[in-house]
Amino acid sequence: MNTADEQNQIIEACRAHLSSQADRDDKAIEVLVLKRHSDSGLTVQQLPVPDKLWALYPPDTVLTALADAAVLLGTAATADTAAIALSYEGLAIAEDASPQADEAIRRHAAGGSIPLPSEIPGHIRQRFVSAIDRHCCHYLVSVDQPHEEGAAPAVGLAIADSEVSGRAAEALTTFAKAIWPHLAGGHGAAAAQDDL
């Protein structure tokens, strides 16, 4: 099982990657591999995925296809691979951002439909990294995009949990089970939501 120190290293590597990408609009979606370069650090490498795949298919479909290819080609993660991840962009709304945001949050909590976040005044553009490590622990890290020129992005969320759900988390689990066969036994999924 992984330690709290390993989990913190994965979260910090995800945060650092998101911070370095804060002003970039050219890579809306990336598949990342986090590799150990020393006892105290990880590097984040982008797995090359043709842009055409992202244009043609939803991210969870692309990840599932990559997992299938990993099985068919017999590829496996190297011994220094600590986690794999998906980096993507999204919009969030927060309480008190606007009366429309408050109403949308209330309706969502009651199970009702809401407008698209882009249509709600006060929405916040965010970048996310959803990751899974070789022990089937999921991570979700987000940063708010800077609103003003030169403003630093604000870290909004950083969790490590073995019970994360959502389409990205499920696709990452499929990918992880393909490259780390010891995970094929399966683990539960149900708490934090990502909504790719």
C-alpha positions in Angstrom: 0.0 0.0 0.0 1.2 3.5 -0.7 2.2 5.9 2.2 0.9 9.4 2.9 4.2 10.7 1.8 3.8 9.0 -1.6 0.3 10.4 -1.9 1.5 13.9 -1.1 4.2 13.6 -3.7 1.6 12.7 -6.4 -0.6 15.6 -5.3 2.3 18.0 -5.4 3.4 16.8 -8.8 -0.1 17.3 -10.1 -0.3 20.8 -8.5 3.0 21.7 -10.0 1.9 20.5 -13.5 -1.3 22.5 -13.3 0.4 25.6 -12.1 2.9 25.4 -15.0 0.0 25.0 -17.5 -2.2 27.8 -16.1 -1.7 30.2 -19.0 -1.8 27.5 -21.8 -4.9 27.1 -23.9 -3.3 24.8 -26.5 -3.6 21.5 -24.6 -7.1 21.2 -23.2 -6.7 17.5 -22.5 -3.5 15.5 -21.7 -2.6 12.0 -20.6 0.2 12.2 -18.1 2.6 9.7 -16.6 4.1 10.5 -13.2 7.6 8.8 -12.8 9.8 8.6 -9.8 13.1 10.4 -10.3 14.3 10.2 -6.7 13.1 9.2 -3.3 11.6 12.6 -2.8 10.2 13.6 -6.2 8.2 12.8 -9.3 8.4 14.1 -12.9 5.4 14.5 -15.0 5.6 13.4 -18.7 2.9 13.9 -21.3 1.9 10.7 -23.2 1.7 11.6 -26.8 -1.9 11.2 -28.0 -2.9 12.5 -31.5 -5.1 15.6 -31.2 -7.5 14.0 -33.7 -8.5 11.4 -31.1 -9.5 14.1 -28.7 -11.5 15.9 -31.4 -13.3 12.7 -32.5 -14.0 10.9 -29.1 -14.8 11.8 -25.5 -11.8 11.6 -23.1 -13.0 8.4 -21.4 -13.3 6.7 -24.8 -9.8 7.7 -25.7 -8.4 6.4 -22.4 -10.3 3.1 -22.7 -8.8 2.7 -26.2 -5.3 3.4 -24.9 -5.9 0.8 -22.3 -7.0 -1.7 -24.9 -3.9 -0.9 -27.0 -1.7 -1.4 -24.0 -3.1 -4.9 -23.5 -2.8 -5.8 -27.2 0.7 -4.5 -27.6 1.9 -6.0 -24.3 3.1 -2.6 -23.1 3.5 -2.1 -19.3 4.4 0.8 -17.1 8.1 0.9 -16.1 9.1 0.2 -12.6 9.5 4.0 -11.8 5.9 4.8 -12.9 4.0 6.0 -9.8 0.7 7.1 -11.4 -1.1 7.9 -14.6 -3.3 10.9 -15.0 -5.7 12.9 -17.2 -5.4 16.7 -17.3 -8.4 18.6 -18.6 -10.2 21.9 -18.4 -13.7 22.7 -17.0 -15.9 25.4 -15.5 -17.0 25.6 -11.9 -19.5 27.8 -10.0 -19.2 28.8 -6.4 -21.7 30.0 -3.8 -22.1 33.8 -3.7 -20.6 34.2 -7.2 -23.9 35.5 -8.4 -27.6 35.0 -7.6 -27.8 32.7 -10.7 -24.9 30.6 -9.3 -26.6 30.3 -5.9 -29.8 29.1 -7.6 -27.9 26.6 -9.8 -26.2 25.1 -6.7 -29.5 24.9 -4.9 -31.2 23.2 -7.9 -28.2 20.8 -8.4 -28.3 19.8 -4.7 -32.0 19.1 -5.0 -31.4 16.8 -8.0 -32.7 19.3 -10.6 -31.3 20.4 -13.9 -29.1 23.5 -14.2 -27.8 25.6 -17.1 -24.4 25.1 -18.5 -21.7 26.6 -16.1 -20.6 28.8 -19.0 -24.1 30.5 -19.0 -23.9 31.2 -15.2 -22.5 34.6 -14.3 -19.4 34.3 -12.0 -18.3 30.9 -13.3 -14.6 30.0 -12.8 -12.4 28.4 -15.4 -10.4 25.5 -13.9 -7.9 22.9 -14.8 -8.1 19.4 -13.3 -5.8 16.4 -13.0 -7.5 13.1 -12.2 -4.9 10.5 -11.4 -4.6 6.9 -10.3 -1.5 5.3 -8.7 -0.3 1.7 -8.8 -2.3 0.9 -5.7 -5.6 2.0 -7.3 -5.8 5.2 -5.2 -7.4 8.0 -7.1 -6.5 11.7 -6.9 -8.3 14.8 -8.0 -6.4 18.2 -8.1 -7.8 21.4 -9.4 -6.6 25.0 -9.8 -8.6 28.1 -10.7 -7.3 29.9 -13.8 -6.0 33.4 -13.0 -8.6 36.1 -13.6 -6.2 39.0 -14.0 -2.9 39.3 -15.9 -0.1 37.8 -13.9 -2.3 36.5 -11.1 -1.3 33.1 -9.7 -3.7 30.2 -10.1 -5.5 29.2 -6.8 -5.5 25.6 -5.8 -9.1 24.6 -5.3 -9.1 20.9 -4.5 -6.6 18.2 -3.7 -7.7 14.7 -2.6 -6.4 11.2 -2.5 -9.1 8.6 -2.1 -9.6 5.0 -3.1 -13.2 5.6 -3.8 -13.5 8.3 -6.6 -16.1 7.9 -9.3 -16.9 9.5 -12.6 -16.1 8.7 -16.2 -12.5 9.9 -16.1 -11.9 7.9 -12.9 -13.4 4.8 -14.4 -11.4 5.2 -17.6 -8.2 5.7 -15.6 -9.0 2.6 -13.6 -9.4 0.6 -16.9 -6.1 2.0 -18.1 -4.3 1.3 -14.8 -5.5 -2.3 -14.8 -4.1 -2.8 -18.3 -0.7 -1.5 -17.4 -0.6 -2.9 -13.8 -2.1 -6.4 -14.0 -2.0 -6.8 -10.2 -4.9 -4.2 -10.0 -7.2 -6.5 -12.1 -8.9 -7.8 -8.9 -10.8 -4.5 -8.7 -11.7 -1.9 -6.1 -14.8 0.0 -5.2 -15.7 3.4 -6.5 -18.3 5.9 -5.2 -17.4 9.2 -3.5 -15.9 12.3 -5.2 -17.3 13.2 -8.7 -15.4 14.3 -11.8 -17.6 15.1 -14.7 -15.8 14.7 -18.0 
